[in-house]
Amino acid sequence: MEEEAKITVVQEGSTRKLGEGLKIESLHVSFLVVPDARYEGQVRKAAFKAPAWIKDLEPSAPSEGYLMEDGHFTVELMQDDRLKPGLSVTIQVTES
């Protein structure tokens, strides 16, 4: 089922160095399904559907989606200035 989720928190993540001069910075980004009450007490999987650019920021996305508990999930994404609290995304929610 497709759902709307919003970014609630964006925190600095890890920095990886790949050789000389190549540095990848990431962010820990927390999402909440709107409305979240529908998933209270449930564990599901969430995968990004839109916007398309967010999929390009997933360095190692799990093939079945991210673990979502009570409508909340947190992922590590490559740093991008578009990732801000309040940003709405479309996710695909499936049974875990």
Phi and psi in radians as a Rosetta constraint file:
Dihedral C 1 N 2 CA 2 C 2 CIRCULARHARMONIC -1.443 0.35
Dihedral N 2 CA 2 C 2 N 3 CIRCULARHARMONIC 2.424 0.35
Dihedral C 2 N 3 CA 3 C 3 CIRCULARHARMONIC -2.410 0.35
Dihedral N 3 CA 3 C 3 N 4 CIRCULARHARMONIC 2.803 0.35
Dihedral C 3 N 4 CA 4 C 4 CIRCULARHARMONIC -1.640 0.35
Dihedral N 4 CA 4 C 4 N 5 CIRCULARHARMONIC 2.387 0.35
Dihedral C 4 N 5 CA 5 C 5 CIRCULARHARMONIC -2.290 0.35
Dihedral N 5 CA 5 C 5 N 6 CIRCULARHARMONIC 2.581 0.35
Dihedral C 5 N 6 CA 6 C 6 CIRCULARHARMONIC -2.107 0.35
Dihedral N 6 CA 6 C 6 N 7 CIRCULARHARMONIC 2.556 0.35
Dihedral C 6 N 7 CA 7 C 7 CIRCULARHARMONIC -1.254 0.35
Dihedral N 7 CA 7 C 7 N 8 CIRCULARHARMONIC 2.272 0.35
Dihedral C 7 N 8 CA 8 C 8 CIRCULARHARMONIC -1.848 0.35
Dihedral N 8 CA 8 C 8 N 9 CIRCULARHARMONIC -0.606 0.35
Dihedral C 8 N 9 CA 9 C 9 CIRCULARHARMONIC -2.508 0.35
Dihedral N 9 CA 9 C 9 N 10 CIRCULARHARMONIC 2.419 0.35
Dihedral C 9 N 10 CA 10 C 10 CIRCULARHARMONIC -2.187 0.35
Dihedral N 10 CA 10 C 10 N 11 CIRCULARHARMONIC 2.092 0.35
Dihedral C 10 N 11 CA 11 C 11 CIRCULARHARMONIC -2.181 0.35
Dihedral N 11 CA 11 C 11 N 12 CIRCULARHARMONIC 2.664 0.35
Dihedral C 11 N 12 CA 12 C 12 CIRCULARHARMONIC -1.063 0.35
Dihedral N 12 CA 12 C 12 N 13 CIRCULARHARMONIC 2.386 0.35
Dihedral C 12 N 13 CA 13 C 13 CIRCULARHARMONIC -1.898 0.35
Dihedral N 13 CA 13 C 13 N 14 CIRCULARHARMONIC -2.581 0.35
Dihedral C 13 N 14 CA 14 C 14 CIRCULARHARMONIC -1.562 0.35
Dihedral N 14 CA 14 C 14 N 15 CIRCULARHARMONIC 2.862 0.35
Dihedral C 14 N 15 CA 15 C 15 CIRCULARHARMONIC -2.145 0.35
Dihedral N 15 CA 15 C 15 N 16 CIRCULARHARMONIC 2.215 0.35
Dihedral C 15 N 16 CA 16 C 16 CIRCULARHARMONIC -2.001 0.35
Dihedral N 16 CA 16 C 16 N 17 CIRCULARHARMONIC 2.404 0.35
Dihedral C 16 N 17 CA 17 C 17 CIRCULARHARMONIC -1.903 0.35
Dihedral N 17 CA 17 C 17 N 18 CIRCULARHARMONIC 2.217 0.35
Dihedral C 17 N 18 CA 18 C 18 CIRCULARHARMONIC -2.044 0.35
Dihedral N 18 CA 18 C 18 N 19 CIRCULARHARMONIC 1.647 0.35
Dihedral C 18 N 19 CA 19 C 19 CIRCULARHARMONIC 1.288 0.35
Dihedral N 19 CA 19 C 19 N 20 CIRCULARHARMONIC -2.905 0.35
Dihedral C 19 N 20 CA 20 C 20 CIRCULARHARMONIC -1.493 0.35
Dihedral N 20 CA 20 C 20 N 21 CIRCULARHARMONIC 2.259 0.35
Dihedral C 20 N 21 CA 21 C 21 CIRCULARHARMONIC 1.469 0.35
Dihedral N 21 CA 21 C 21 N 22 CIRCULARHARMONIC -0.140 0.35
Dihedral C 21 N 22 CA 22 C 22 CIRCULARHARMONIC -1.904 0.35
Dihedral N 22 CA 22 C 22 N 23 CIRCULARHARMONIC 1.975 0.35
Dihedral C 22 N 23 CA 23 C 23 CIRCULARHARMONIC -2.192 0.35
Dihedral N 23 CA 23 C 23 N 24 CIRCULARHARMONIC 2.282 0.35
Dihedral C 23 N 24 CA 24 C 24 CIRCULARHARMONIC -2.006 0.35
Dihedral N 24 CA 24 C 24 N 25 CIRCULARHARMONIC 2.077 0.35
Dihedral C 24 N 25 CA 25 C 25 CIRCULARHARMONIC -1.807 0.35
Dihedral N 25 CA 25 C 25 N 26 CIRCULARHARMONIC 2.459 0.35
Dihedral C 25 N 26 CA 26 C 26 CIRCULARHARMONIC -2.193 0.35
Dihedral N 26 CA 26 C 26 N 27 CIRCULARHARMONIC 2.929 0.35
Dihedral C 26 N 27 CA 27 C 27 CIRCULARHARMONIC -2.235 0.35
Dihedral N 27 CA 27 C 27 N 28 CIRCULARHARMONIC 2.572 0.35
Dihedral C 27 N 28 CA 28 C 28 CIRCULARHARMONIC -1.657 0.35
Dihedral N 28 CA 28 C 28 N 29 CIRCULARHARMONIC 2.064 0.35
Dihedral C 28 N 29 CA 29 C 29 CIRCULARHARMONIC -2.089 0.35
Dihedral N 29 CA 29 C 29 N 30 CIRCULARHARMONIC 2.164 0.35
Dihedral C 29 N 30 CA 30 C 30 CIRCULARHARMONIC -1.769 0.35
Dihedral N 30 CA 30 C 30 N 31 CIRCULARHARMONIC 2.432 0.35
Dihedral C 30 N 31 CA 31 C 31 CIRCULARHARMONIC -2.167 0.35
Dihedral N 31 CA 31 C 31 N 32 CIRCULARHARMONIC 2.681 0.35
Dihedral C 31 N 32 CA 32 C 32 CIRCULARHARMONIC -2.359 0.35
Dihedral N 32 CA 32 C 32 N 33 CIRCULARHARMONIC 2.227 0.35
Dihedral C 32 N 33 CA 33 C 33 CIRCULARHARMONIC -1.229 0.35
Dihedral N 33 CA 33 C 33 N 34 CIRCULARHARMONIC 2.446 0.35
Dihedral C 33 N 34 CA 34 C 34 CIRCULARHARMONIC -1.930 0.35
Dihedral N 34 CA 34 C 34 N 35 CIRCULARHARMONIC 2.083 0.35
Dihedral C 34 N 35 CA 35 C 35 CIRCULARHARMONIC -1.405 0.35
Dihedral N 35 CA 35 C 35 N 36 CIRCULARHARMONIC 2.543 0.35
Dihedral C 35 N 36 CA 36 C 36 CIRCULARHARMONIC -1.418 0.35
Dihedral N 36 CA 36 C 36 N 37 CIRCULARHARMONIC -0.300 0.35
Dihedral C 36 N 37 CA 37 C 37 CIRCULARHARMONIC -1.032 0.35
Dihedral N 37 CA 37 C 37 N 38 CIRCULARHARMONIC -0.477 0.35
Dihedral C 37 N 38 CA 38 C 38 CIRCULARHARMONIC -1.083 0.35
Dihedral N 38 CA 38 C 38 N 39 CIRCULARHARMONIC -0.478 0.35
Dihedral C 38 N 39 CA 39 C 39 CIRCULARHARMONIC -1.889 0.35
Dihedral N 39 CA 39 C 39 N 40 CIRCULARHARMONIC 0.216 0.35
Dihedral C 39 N 40 CA 40 C 40 CIRCULARHARMONIC -1.035 0.35
Dihedral N 40 CA 40 C 40 N 41 CIRCULARHARMONIC 2.250 0.35
Dihedral C 40 N 41 CA 41 C 41 CIRCULARHARMONIC 1.349 0.35
Dihedral N 41 CA 41 C 41 N 42 CIRCULARHARMONIC 0.165 0.35
Dihedral C 41 N 42 CA 42 C 42 CIRCULARHARMONIC -2.054 0.35
Dihedral N 42 CA 42 C 42 N 43 CIRCULARHARMONIC 2.641 0.35
Dihedral C 42 N 43 CA 43 C 43 CIRCULARHARMONIC -2.034 0.35
Dihedral N 43 CA 43 C 43 N 44 CIRCULARHARMONIC 2.226 0.35
Dihedral C 43 N 44 CA 44 C 44 CIRCULARHARMONIC -2.403 0.35
Dihedral N 44 CA 44 C 44 N 45 CIRCULARHARMONIC -3.129 0.35
Dihedral C 44 N 45 CA 45 C 45 CIRCULARHARMONIC -2.002 0.35
Dihedral N 45 CA 45 C 45 N 46 CIRCULARHARMONIC 2.501 0.35
Dihedral C 45 N 46 CA 46 C 46 CIRCULARHARMONIC -2.228 0.35
Dihedral N 46 CA 46 C 46 N 47 CIRCULARHARMONIC 2.314 0.35
Dihedral C 46 N 47 CA 47 C 47 CIRCULARHARMONIC -2.265 0.35
Dihedral N 47 CA 47 C 47 N 48 CIRCULARHARMONIC 2.453 0.35
Dihedral C 47 N 48 CA 48 C 48 CIRCULARHARMONIC -1.237 0.35
Dihedral N 48 CA 48 C 48 N 49 CIRCULARHARMONIC 2.414 0.35
Dihedral C 48 N 49 CA 49 C 49 CIRCULARHARMONIC -1.999 0.35
Dihedral N 49 CA 49 C 49 N 50 CIRCULARHARMONIC -0.756 0.35
Dihedral C 49 N 50 CA 50 C 50 CIRCULARHARMONIC -2.695 0.35
Dihedral N 50 CA 50 C 50 N 51 CIRCULARHARMONIC 2.630 0.35
Dihedral C 50 N 51 CA 51 C 51 CIRCULARHARMONIC -1.242 0.35
Dihedral N 51 CA 51 C 51 N 52 CIRCULARHARMONIC 2.706 0.35
Dihedral C 51 N 52 CA 52 C 52 CIRCULARHARMONIC -1.041 0.35
Dihedral N 52 CA 52 C 52 N 53 CIRCULARHARMONIC -0.609 0.35
Dihedral C 52 N 53 CA 53 C 53 CIRCULARHARMONIC -1.120 0.35
Dihedral N 53 CA 53 C 53 N 54 CIRCULARHARMONIC -0.415 0.35
Dihedral C 53 N 54 CA 54 C 54 CIRCULARHARMONIC -1.189 0.35
Dihedral N 54 CA 54 C 54 N 55 CIRCULARHARMONIC -0.512 0.35
Dihedral C 54 N 55 CA 55 C 55 CIRCULARHARMONIC -1.140 0.35
Dihedral N 55 CA 55 C 55 N 56 CIRCULARHARMONIC -0.499 0.35
Dihedral C 55 N 56 CA 56 C 56 CIRCULARHARMONIC -1.253 0.35
Dihedral N 56 CA 56 C 56 N 57 CIRCULARHARMONIC -0.222 0.35
Dihedral C 56 N 57 CA 57 C 57 CIRCULARHARMONIC -1.680 0.35
Dihedral N 57 CA 57 C 57 N 58 CIRCULARHARMONIC 0.043 0.35
Dihedral C 57 N 58 CA 58 C 58 CIRCULARHARMONIC -1.665 0.35
Dihedral N 58 CA 58 C 58 N 59 CIRCULARHARMONIC 1.742 0.35
Dihedral C 58 N 59 CA 59 C 59 CIRCULARHARMONIC -1.193 0.35
Dihedral N 59 CA 59 C 59 N 60 CIRCULARHARMONIC -0.525 0.35
Dihedral C 59 N 60 CA 60 C 60 CIRCULARHARMONIC -2.611 0.35
Dihedral N 60 CA 60 C 60 N 61 CIRCULARHARMONIC 1.138 0.35
Dihedral C 60 N 61 CA 61 C 61 CIRCULARHARMONIC -1.230 0.35
Dihedral N 61 CA 61 C 61 N 62 CIRCULARHARMONIC 2.373 0.35
Dihedral C 61 N 62 CA 62 C 62 CIRCULARHARMONIC -1.159 0.35
Dihedral N 62 CA 62 C 62 N 63 CIRCULARHARMONIC 2.437 0.35
Dihedral C 62 N 63 CA 63 C 63 CIRCULARHARMONIC -1.101 0.35
Dihedral N 63 CA 63 C 63 N 64 CIRCULARHARMONIC -0.510 0.35
Dihedral C 63 N 64 CA 64 C 64 CIRCULARHARMONIC -1.716 0.35
Dihedral N 64 CA 64 C 64 N 65 CIRCULARHARMONIC -0.003 0.35
Dihedral C 64 N 65 CA 65 C 65 CIRCULARHARMONIC 1.872 0.35
Dihedral N 65 CA 65 C 65 N 66 CIRCULARHARMONIC 2.960 0.35
Dihedral C 65 N 66 CA 66 C 66 CIRCULARHARMONIC -1.500 0.35
Dihedral N 66 CA 66 C 66 N 67 CIRCULARHARMONIC 2.570 0.35
Dihedral C 66 N 67 CA 67 C 67 CIRCULARHARMONIC -1.201 0.35
Dihedral N 67 CA 67 C 67 N 68 CIRCULARHARMONIC 2.220 0.35
Dihedral C 67 N 68 CA 68 C 68 CIRCULARHARMONIC -2.115 0.35
Dihedral N 68 CA 68 C 68 N 69 CIRCULARHARMONIC 2.158 0.35
Dihedral C 68 N 69 CA 69 C 69 CIRCULARHARMONIC -2.078 0.35
Dihedral N 69 CA 69 C 69 N 70 CIRCULARHARMONIC 2.269 0.35
Dihedral C 69 N 70 CA 70 C 70 CIRCULARHARMONIC 0.939 0.35
Dihedral N 70 CA 70 C 70 N 71 CIRCULARHARMONIC 0.553 0.35
Dihedral C 70 N 71 CA 71 C 71 CIRCULARHARMONIC 1.461 0.35
Dihedral N 71 CA 71 C 71 N 72 CIRCULARHARMONIC 0.084 0.35
Dihedral C 71 N 72 CA 72 C 72 CIRCULARHARMONIC -2.007 0.35
Dihedral N 72 CA 72 C 72 N 73 CIRCULARHARMONIC 2.496 0.35
Dihedral C 72 N 73 CA 73 C 73 CIRCULARHARMONIC -2.682 0.35
Dihedral N 73 CA 73 C 73 N 74 CIRCULARHARMONIC 2.645 0.35
Dihedral C 73 N 74 CA 74 C 74 CIRCULARHARMONIC -2.206 0.35
Dihedral N 74 CA 74 C 74 N 75 CIRCULARHARMONIC 2.390 0.35
Dihedral C 74 N 75 CA 75 C 75 CIRCULARHARMONIC -2.307 0.35
Dihedral N 75 CA 75 C 75 N 76 CIRCULARHARMONIC 2.806 0.35
Dihedral C 75 N 76 CA 76 C 76 CIRCULARHARMONIC -1.812 0.35
Dihedral N 76 CA 76 C 76 N 77 CIRCULARHARMONIC 2.110 0.35
Dihedral C 76 N 77 CA 77 C 77 CIRCULARHARMONIC -2.159 0.35
Dihedral N 77 CA 77 C 77 N 78 CIRCULARHARMONIC 2.664 0.35
Dihedral C 77 N 78 CA 78 C 78 CIRCULARHARMONIC -1.125 0.35
Dihedral N 78 CA 78 C 78 N 79 CIRCULARHARMONIC 2.579 0.35
Dihedral C 78 N 79 CA 79 C 79 CIRCULARHARMONIC -1.070 0.35
Dihedral N 79 CA 79 C 79 N 80 CIRCULARHARMONIC 2.358 0.35
Dihedral C 79 N 80 CA 80 C 80 CIRCULARHARMONIC -2.710 0.35
Dihedral N 80 CA 80 C 80 N 81 CIRCULARHARMONIC 2.316 0.35
Dihedral C 80 N 81 CA 81 C 81 CIRCULARHARMONIC -1.139 0.35
Dihedral N 81 CA 81 C 81 N 82 CIRCULARHARMONIC -0.277 0.35
Dihedral C 81 N 82 CA 82 C 82 CIRCULARHARMONIC -1.347 0.35
Dihedral N 82 CA 82 C 82 N 83 CIRCULARHARMONIC -0.263 0.35
Dihedral C 82 N 83 CA 83 C 83 CIRCULARHARMONIC -1.426 0.35
Dihedral N 83 CA 83 C 83 N 84 CIRCULARHARMONIC 1.770 0.35
Dihedral C 83 N 84 CA 84 C 84 CIRCULARHARMONIC -2.435 0.35
Dihedral N 84 CA 84 C 84 N 85 CIRCULARHARMONIC 2.616 0.35
Dihedral C 84 N 85 CA 85 C 85 CIRCULARHARMONIC -0.926 0.35
Dihedral N 85 CA 85 C 85 N 86 CIRCULARHARMONIC 2.391 0.35
Dihedral C 85 N 86 CA 86 C 86 CIRCULARHARMONIC 1.718 0.35
Dihedral N 86 CA 86 C 86 N 87 CIRCULARHARMONIC -0.290 0.35
Dihedral C 86 N 87 CA 87 C 87 CIRCULARHARMONIC -1.092 0.35
Dihedral N 87 CA 87 C 87 N 88 CIRCULARHARMONIC 2.261 0.35
Dihedral C 87 N 88 CA 88 C 88 CIRCULARHARMONIC -1.633 0.35
Dihedral N 88 CA 88 C 88 N 89 CIRCULARHARMONIC 2.416 0.35
Dihedral C 88 N 89 CA 89 C 89 CIRCULARHARMONIC -2.304 0.35
Dihedral N 89 CA 89 C 89 N 90 CIRCULARHARMONIC 2.806 0.35
Dihedral C 89 N 90 CA 90 C 90 CIRCULARHARMONIC -1.817 0.35
Dihedral N 90 CA 90 C 90 N 91 CIRCULARHARMONIC 2.307 0.35
Dihedral C 90 N 91 CA 91 C 91 CIRCULARHARMONIC -2.169 0.35
Dihedral N 91 CA 91 C 91 N 92 CIRCULARHARMONIC 2.758 0.35
Dihedral C 91 N 92 CA 92 C 92 CIRCULARHARMONIC -1.800 0.35
Dihedral N 92 CA 92 C 92 N 93 CIRCULARHARMONIC 2.110 0.35
Dihedral C 92 N 93 CA 93 C 93 CIRCULARHARMONIC -1.815 0.35
Dihedral N 93 CA 93 C 93 N 94 CIRCULARHARMONIC 2.257 0.35
Dihedral C 93 N 94 CA 94 C 94 CIRCULARHARMONIC -2.306 0.35
Dihedral N 94 CA 94 C 94 N 95 CIRCULARHARMONIC 2.900 0.35
Dihedral C 94 N 95 CA 95 C 95 CIRCULARHARMONIC -1.099 0.35
Dihedral N 95 CA 95 C 95 N 96 CIRCULARHARMONIC 2.556 0.35
